[in-house]
Amino acid sequence: MKFLAITLVVHRPDPVTGVRKSTHERFREVLDNALLAEELGFDGFGVGERHERPFISSSPTVVLSHVAALTKRIRLFTAVTTLSLLDPVRAYEDYATLDHLSAGRLDLIIGKGNGAAQRDLFDVTPEDQWDRNAESYEVFRKLWRQDRVTADTRFRPPLTDAEVWPQPYQRPVRVWHGSATSKESVDLAARYGDPLFSANVTNPIEPYAELIRYYRERWEHYGHDPARIAVGAGTAGIHVAPTSQQALAAYRPIFEANLAFYRQAGLPVVFETLEDFVDRSSALIGSPQQVIEKVHRYHEQFGHTVLHLHADASGLTESQHRASLELFQSEAAPVLRREIPDPPFAWGPVLPGAPIPQEQETARV
């Protein structure tokens, strides 16, 4: 199993202290967390993309380029690239450049994105966002694979024998499809033989497990080899401590502050108590053994081989956050790496000239 540390670069007051860092300090914290993730042996570091408050992750290529300059080994992920909002040609140019600057350490997770404010900002409607996402991915995919591209498009000017530079370092780049609640993204991933990344954050396990089962069904429907399936899954929070009592005591003020925030903002509350949150959500809060058992419980339903954890302290003190990740990596991760397989592909760069698996090169419709 592989492990990612991911941030959406939320910029709001600390849920416990109420202190809100400056924008500069928040970005500095993201860079520090990326360095910590590499130091502790995480396999990837991801940065989200959102274009509305309270997020400041509107330029993941810029942030990941800086992370690439500071690190040597860790793979860099987008979480997610909101292709429904972007011109695929411009997105390709940015990410192909980042691919070179990182020496092929880039993986993409794409998705349509969430939030009415960012849809309004880019003049995207709920009715056309799925079509925009699918069209943008088709163009983006061609650009990454072909020297010249022709595409008859609805949402941007058509391309006729177009050249777009630079050519990428990896060919092709690995693209995961982020999915929270929709069958559209799942079907798109299965159609092209791409890996799936389940958000697995807001709700209990059942709706996510249902979508992953649907992904497997559609994967076989499109004629791909079941042995090539790769699934990743998120988590709703993390705090690992030597005992469950210590973990719960440290996390309780964070949960209660977040619960108050959701109610004040009129957001839906799924888990009313910390105990219910720990029991029925994907959060990894407890002793190393409890974390191991919970990941296995989810793996039985998902069959996932990649797991993302929160890169941010999210209300923990800096020392608590570091100790939690250190304990996870020293006591939980080695067991999970041994007992749960890795994805069915090499984790390093997809180098130019390397053979492309048939299920990734063509989509049978």
Backbone torsions as a table, in degrees:
resi	resn	phi	psi	omega
1	MET	NA	142.7	177.8
2	LYS	-107.9	153.6	-175.0
3	PHE	-129.9	130.6	177.1
4	LEU	-112.7	148.6	167.1
5	ALA	-108.9	126.8	-171.1
6	ILE	-129.3	141.8	175.2
7	THR	-129.8	139.9	170.6
8	LEU	-94.5	1.0	-178.9
9	VAL	54.4	53.8	172.8
10	VAL	-67.0	136.5	-178.9
11	HIS	-126.5	83.7	175.9
12	ARG	-142.5	170.0	-177.0
13	PRO	-58.4	147.6	174.8
14	ASP	-55.3	130.6	-175.7
15	PRO	-62.7	-22.5	-178.0
16	VAL	-97.9	-50.3	-174.9
17	THR	-86.7	-23.1	-176.3
18	GLY	79.3	1.8	-179.3
19	VAL	-83.2	131.9	178.1
20	ARG	-108.9	118.6	179.9
21	LYS	-70.1	157.8	174.7
22	SER	-69.2	163.1	178.1
23	THR	-58.1	-43.6	178.9
24	HIS	-60.8	-45.8	179.6
25	GLU	-62.9	-37.4	-179.0
26	ARG	-65.9	-42.5	177.6
27	PHE	-66.0	-37.4	177.3
28	ARG	-62.1	-37.6	177.6
29	GLU	-63.6	-39.9	177.2
30	VAL	-59.5	-45.4	179.7
31	LEU	-64.5	-41.7	177.9
32	ASP	-61.9	-39.1	179.4
33	ASN	-68.4	-33.3	175.7
34	ALA	-65.3	-42.6	177.7
35	LEU	-64.2	-39.6	178.0
36	LEU	-63.9	-42.1	-179.9
37	ALA	-60.7	-42.5	178.4
38	GLU	-67.3	-42.2	179.8
39	GLU	-58.5	-40.1	-175.5
40	LEU	-84.7	-5.3	174.6
41	GLY	96.1	18.0	173.8
42	PHE	-65.3	152.6	-177.0
43	ASP	-87.2	-20.8	-178.5
44	GLY	-155.0	157.3	174.4
45	PHE	-131.3	128.3	-174.7
46	GLY	-119.2	146.2	176.1
47	VAL	-125.0	130.3	-179.2
48	GLY	-76.0	177.5	172.5
49	GLU	-136.8	113.5	174.6
50	ARG	-137.5	150.9	-176.1
51	HIS	-124.2	41.6	178.8
52	GLU	-158.4	159.3	178.1
53	ARG	-67.1	150.8	4.9
54	PRO	-94.4	30.9	-176.9
55	PHE	-98.9	147.5	173.2
56	ILE	-125.7	36.6	-178.0
57	SER	-105.2	39.4	-176.8
58	SER	-75.6	-14.9	-177.4
59	SER	-129.1	68.3	-177.3
60	PRO	-63.2	-29.6	178.9
61	THR	-64.2	-36.5	178.9
62	VAL	-68.0	-46.9	-179.2
63	VAL	-62.7	-46.4	-177.9
64	LEU	-68.1	-30.2	175.2
65	SER	-64.2	-39.9	176.9
66	HIS	-66.9	-42.0	176.7
67	VAL	-60.6	-41.6	179.3
68	ALA	-58.7	-37.7	-179.3
69	ALA	-70.8	-26.9	-176.3
70	LEU	-90.7	-16.8	-173.8
71	THR	-118.0	169.7	-177.4
72	LYS	-123.8	-32.9	-167.5
73	ARG	-116.9	-41.1	-167.2
74	ILE	-64.5	140.4	176.7
75	ARG	-79.4	150.3	-173.7
76	LEU	-110.1	128.4	-175.7
77	PHE	-120.6	148.6	165.9
78	THR	-98.3	147.6	-171.1
79	ALA	-150.2	69.6	4.0
80	VAL	-121.3	164.5	168.7
81	THR	-79.1	119.0	-172.3
82	THR	-87.5	80.4	-173.5
83	LEU	-66.1	-23.0	178.7
84	SER	-66.7	-20.2	-178.4
85	LEU	-98.6	-10.6	-167.3
86	LEU	-111.6	151.0	166.7
87	ASP	-73.4	120.9	-175.1
88	PRO	-63.9	-27.2	177.8
89	VAL	-68.1	-46.6	179.0
90	ARG	-66.2	-39.4	178.2
91	ALA	-62.2	-42.8	177.8
92	TYR	-59.1	-47.0	-178.5
93	GLU	-57.7	-44.4	-179.6
94	ASP	-63.7	-47.9	-173.6
95	TYR	-76.9	-31.1	174.6
96	ALA	-65.1	-36.9	175.7
97	THR	-64.8	-46.6	177.1
98	LEU	-60.5	-36.7	178.6
99	ASP	-58.2	-41.7	177.6
100	HIS	-69.8	-45.3	-176.7
101	LEU	-62.9	-27.2	179.5
102	SER	-96.5	3.3	-178.1
103	ALA	56.3	44.7	174.6
104	GLY	76.9	26.8	178.0
105	ARG	-94.3	12.2	-173.8
106	LEU	-91.3	132.8	164.0
107	ASP	-123.0	143.3	177.1
108	LEU	-108.8	138.3	164.2
109	ILE	-114.9	120.7	-177.1
110	ILE	-109.0	160.7	176.4
111	GLY	-172.8	169.5	-178.7
112	LYS	-74.9	-21.7	-177.0
113	GLY	88.2	159.3	179.5
114	ASN	-123.9	158.2	173.1
115	GLY	107.8	125.9	-178.4
116	ALA	-68.6	-35.5	-176.3
117	ALA	-63.4	-41.7	-179.3
118	GLN	-74.8	-28.8	172.3
119	ARG	-62.6	-44.7	179.4
120	ASP	-63.0	-38.6	-178.7
121	LEU	-60.6	-35.2	-177.6
122	PHE	-106.3	9.8	176.9
123	ASP	58.1	46.6	177.0
124	VAL	-112.6	135.8	-178.2
125	THR	-103.6	157.3	174.8
126	PRO	-58.2	-28.6	-177.9
127	GLU	-74.2	-29.0	-175.9
128	ASP	-110.5	-1.7	-173.1
129	GLN	-65.9	-33.9	179.0
130	TRP	-69.8	-41.3	177.4
131	ASP	-64.4	-38.9	177.1
132	ARG	-62.9	-43.6	-179.8
133	ASN	-60.6	-46.7	-178.1
134	ALA	-65.9	-43.6	-180.0
135	GLU	-65.5	-45.1	-179.7
136	SER	-60.9	-39.6	179.6
137	TYR	-67.2	-40.2	179.9
138	GLU	-61.0	-43.4	178.6
139	VAL	-67.7	-46.7	179.4
140	PHE	-56.5	-43.5	-178.5
141	ARG	-63.3	-43.3	178.2
142	LYS	-64.0	-43.5	-179.5
143	LEU	-59.0	-37.3	-177.5
144	TRP	-74.2	-19.8	-175.0
145	ARG	-107.4	-22.4	-171.1
146	GLN	-121.0	146.8	178.3
147	ASP	-74.4	-32.6	178.1
148	ARG	-132.1	138.4	-172.5
149	VAL	-128.4	134.6	170.3
150	THR	-119.3	128.9	-177.6
151	ALA	-149.3	127.0	176.6
152	ASP	-91.6	102.4	-169.3
153	THR	-111.2	155.0	176.9
154	ARG	-95.7	-35.5	-167.0
155	PHE	-105.2	3.2	173.0
156	ARG	-152.7	165.6	178.0
157	PRO	-57.5	138.5	179.0
158	PRO	-59.5	156.5	177.7
159	LEU	-110.0	136.2	177.9
160	THR	-130.2	108.2	179.3
161	ASP	50.0	43.1	-173.7
162	ALA	-83.2	140.3	171.0
163	GLU	-105.2	135.4	178.6
164	VAL	-131.5	133.1	-174.0
165	TRP	-120.5	155.4	1.0
166	PRO	-81.1	159.1	168.2
167	GLN	-66.5	147.3	-171.9
168	PRO	-76.3	162.8	174.3
169	TYR	-74.3	-51.7	175.5
170	GLN	-89.9	143.0	176.8
171	ARG	-145.3	101.6	4.1
172	PRO	-92.0	166.8	169.6
173	VAL	-78.2	149.2	176.9
174	ARG	-79.2	129.0	-179.5
175	VAL	-119.9	121.1	172.1
176	TRP	-96.2	154.0	176.8
177	HIS	-111.0	117.5	179.1
178	GLY	-76.8	135.7	-178.3
179	SER	-138.0	131.1	175.4
180	ALA	-109.7	-55.6	-173.8
181	THR	-138.8	-2.7	-167.7
182	SER	-110.1	143.5	175.6
183	LYS	-77.5	-21.6	-178.7
184	GLU	-61.1	-46.7	-179.2
185	SER	-68.3	-35.0	179.0
186	VAL	-65.2	-44.4	-179.5
187	ASP	-66.1	-38.7	178.4
188	LEU	-61.4	-43.3	178.6
189	ALA	-62.2	-46.4	-178.7
190	ALA	-65.0	-39.1	-178.2
191	ARG	-58.7	-42.5	-177.1
192	TYR	-92.3	1.4	-179.7
193	GLY	70.0	33.1	-177.8
194	ASP	-100.7	155.4	176.0
195	PRO	-70.3	157.5	-177.7
196	LEU	-113.9	140.3	174.1
197	PHE	-122.8	111.8	-178.9
198	SER	-83.1	131.8	179.0
199	ALA	-59.0	-51.3	171.4
200	ASN	53.2	43.4	-174.8
201	VAL	-120.7	-49.1	-166.6
202	THR	-80.3	-37.6	-170.1
203	ASN	-112.9	171.3	169.4
204	PRO	-63.1	-178.7	-168.2
205	ILE	-69.5	-29.2	-165.8
206	GLU	-58.8	-51.6	-177.8
207	PRO	-62.8	-33.4	178.2
208	TYR	-70.7	-41.3	178.0
209	ALA	-62.3	-38.0	178.9
210	GLU	-63.2	-42.9	179.2
211	LEU	-65.7	-38.0	179.3
212	ILE	-68.2	-37.2	174.6
213	ARG	-62.4	-40.7	178.2
214	TYR	-63.5	-40.4	176.9
215	TYR	-58.6	-44.3	179.4
216	ARG	-64.2	-39.7	178.0
217	GLU	-63.2	-46.3	-178.9
218	ARG	-68.6	-33.6	177.1
219	TRP	-57.6	-48.9	179.4
220	GLU	-69.1	-35.3	177.3
221	HIS	-57.6	-39.2	-179.6
222	TYR	-83.7	3.0	171.1
223	GLY	86.0	20.5	-179.9
224	HIS	-88.6	157.7	-180.0
225	ASP	-72.9	119.7	-179.7
226	PRO	-57.3	-26.3	-179.3
227	ALA	-69.8	-13.5	-178.2
228	ARG	-94.8	0.5	-179.4
229	ILE	-66.4	137.6	172.2
230	ALA	-133.5	130.5	-179.5
231	VAL	-126.5	133.8	170.8
232	GLY	-113.0	161.3	-179.8
233	ALA	-146.9	147.1	179.1
234	GLY	-90.9	-179.7	175.3
235	THR	-136.9	154.1	-174.9
236	ALA	-89.0	-2.3	-179.2
237	GLY	160.3	164.1	178.5
238	ILE	-148.7	135.3	163.4
239	HIS	-156.0	109.7	179.8
240	VAL	-104.0	129.2	179.8
241	ALA	-134.9	165.5	-178.8
242	PRO	-56.8	-33.5	178.8
243	THR	-130.3	157.9	178.2
244	SER	-63.9	-35.3	179.9
245	GLN	-62.0	-42.2	178.7
246	GLN	-66.5	-40.7	-179.1
247	ALA	-64.7	-45.4	-179.8
248	LEU	-65.1	-41.9	-178.6
249	ALA	-62.8	-40.4	-179.1
250	ALA	-72.4	-33.1	-174.5
251	TYR	-88.3	-18.1	-175.0
252	ARG	-57.9	-47.7	179.6
253	PRO	-63.2	-29.5	177.5
254	ILE	-68.0	-47.2	179.8
255	PHE	-61.6	-45.3	-177.0
256	GLU	-65.7	-37.2	177.6
257	ALA	-67.5	-41.7	178.0
258	ASN	-65.5	-38.6	178.7
259	LEU	-62.2	-43.4	178.1
260	ALA	-63.8	-38.5	178.7
261	PHE	-63.5	-45.3	179.5
262	TYR	-59.8	-43.6	-178.1
263	ARG	-67.6	-41.6	179.8
264	GLN	-65.1	-35.8	-178.9
265	ALA	-83.4	-3.8	-179.0
266	GLY	74.6	21.8	179.5
267	LEU	-84.6	150.7	179.8
268	PRO	-65.5	139.4	178.0
269	VAL	-105.9	117.8	-178.4
270	VAL	-93.4	-38.0	-176.3
271	PHE	-119.7	114.6	-173.1
272	GLU	-81.8	-23.9	-177.7
273	THR	-131.4	157.9	176.9
274	LEU	-61.0	-39.9	-178.3
275	GLU	-62.5	-40.9	177.7
276	ASP	-67.0	-40.4	178.0
277	PHE	-59.5	-45.8	-180.0
278	VAL	-67.0	-36.4	-175.9
279	ASP	-76.7	-45.6	-168.1
280	ARG	-109.5	-10.9	176.1
281	SER	-92.7	177.0	178.8
282	SER	-85.1	2.9	-178.8
283	ALA	-60.8	140.4	179.5
284	LEU	-105.5	87.1	-176.5
285	ILE	-125.5	113.1	-178.2
286	GLY	155.8	-162.1	177.8
287	SER	-77.2	164.9	177.2
288	PRO	-54.8	-40.4	-179.8
289	GLN	-65.6	-39.0	177.4
290	GLN	-64.5	-38.4	178.0
291	VAL	-64.3	-45.1	178.8
292	ILE	-58.0	-46.8	-178.1
293	GLU	-64.2	-38.0	-178.5
294	LYS	-69.7	-43.1	178.3
295	VAL	-61.1	-39.8	176.8
296	HIS	-63.5	-39.0	180.0
297	ARG	-62.9	-41.5	176.8
298	TYR	-69.8	-37.3	-180.0
299	HIS	-62.5	-33.7	177.8
300	GLU	-60.3	-32.7	-180.0
301	GLN	-89.8	-36.1	-172.5
302	PHE	-96.8	-34.6	-170.2
303	GLY	65.5	28.7	-175.6
304	HIS	-79.8	152.0	-178.9
305	THR	-123.4	0.7	174.9
306	VAL	-132.5	138.8	-178.1
307	LEU	-131.7	133.6	174.6
308	HIS	-107.7	141.5	179.1
309	LEU	-118.5	160.1	179.0
310	HIS	-70.6	126.6	175.8
311	ALA	-77.7	-22.0	-175.1
312	ASP	-90.2	153.7	177.3
313	ALA	-67.6	-34.6	172.9
314	SER	54.5	39.0	178.4
315	GLY	112.5	-21.4	172.3
316	LEU	-73.1	156.6	171.4
317	THR	-72.1	163.3	179.6
318	GLU	-57.9	-41.3	-179.3
319	SER	-69.5	-38.8	176.7
320	GLN	-63.2	-43.2	-178.2
321	HIS	-63.0	-47.0	179.9
322	ARG	-63.1	-44.8	-179.5
323	ALA	-61.5	-38.0	179.4
324	SER	-63.6	-48.5	-179.5
325	LEU	-67.5	-36.6	176.7
326	GLU	-62.4	-42.6	-179.5
327	LEU	-68.0	-40.0	176.4
328	PHE	-58.8	-47.3	-175.9
329	GLN	-71.9	-29.2	-176.6
330	SER	-87.0	-30.9	-173.3
331	GLU	-118.4	-32.1	-178.5
332	ALA	-94.3	-48.3	-174.6
333	ALA	-59.0	-43.6	-179.3
334	PRO	-59.5	-37.4	178.6
335	VAL	-68.0	-44.8	-179.4
336	LEU	-67.2	-36.4	176.6
337	ARG	-63.5	-36.7	-178.3
338	ARG	-75.4	-36.5	-170.9
339	GLU	-95.8	-18.9	179.7
340	ILE	-119.3	130.5	-174.3
341	PRO	-68.3	163.6	172.7
342	ASP	-80.1	167.3	173.1
343	PRO	-59.2	157.9	-175.3
344	PRO	-83.3	42.3	176.4
345	PHE	-155.2	160.1	178.6
346	ALA	-65.4	143.7	-176.9
347	TRP	-81.7	-17.9	-176.7
348	GLY	-82.4	-170.6	-177.1
349	PRO	-60.9	146.8	169.2
350	VAL	-88.0	99.5	-169.7
351	LEU	-78.7	150.7	177.7
352	PRO	-56.3	137.6	179.4
353	GLY	88.5	-11.0	178.0
354	ALA	-70.6	144.0	179.7
355	PRO	-63.7	140.5	180.0
356	ILE	-98.3	124.1	176.9
357	PRO	-54.0	139.4	-175.1
358	GLN	-55.1	-38.9	-176.6
359	GLU	-69.6	-17.4	176.7
360	GLN	-93.2	-21.4	-174.6
361	GLU	-85.4	-34.3	-177.9
362	THR	-130.5	147.2	175.5
363	ALA	-113.3	122.9	-179.4
364	ARG	-91.2	114.4	-176.2
365	VAL	-103.1	NA	NA
